[in-house]
Amino acid sequence: MLYGIFAVLILHVAEIWVFGSALWGLLELAGAGHLTGTLHVSLLDAIYLSAATYTTVGFGDLAPVGAVRFLVGTEALTGFVLITWSASFTYLEMEHFWRLRRKADEE
């Protein structure tokens, strides 16, 4: 069970990096907008915004302006759905494990 939780955590971090890299690429290479709160967008700034958006924390110290708002909005929805799904899946697996353990203790 612990391996599954670590795997899901690693997948979420990978998704944050994919969205953050795409955001950075759109901002730096395509000029599809900018971020308020910083003069120059580094890759780590984009990853930070991605993590805050993906987890739906949304601190507000960095905010997208321009066409990149669509990507950031999509990331918020994706993060909400995938984190919720991960929590539900983990709960169902733990419940299954507890049921099997209870049955073994009764026998």
C-alpha positions, 0 to 999 in steps of 0.5 A: 500500500505504501508503494502505491501512495509513493507512486501516486505522489511521484505521478502528481509531482511529475504532472506538476512539472509537466504543466510548469514546463509547458507554462514556462515554455509558453511564457518564455518561448511563445510569448503567450502572456506573462505573470504578475508578481515577477519581472522575469519568469524562471522555470522554478517560478513556473513550477511554483505556480504550477504546484500552487495551481495543481493543488488548488491552493492559489496563493496569488503572489504569481498570477497569469495574464494573457492566453496562459490563463487557459492552461492554468485554469485547466491545470487547476481542474485537472489537479482537483480531479486527480488528487480527489481520485487518488484519495478515493482510490487510496481509501478504497484500497485501504478499506479492502485491506482492512476488510481482509485483515478483519476477516483473517482475524475472525478466523 
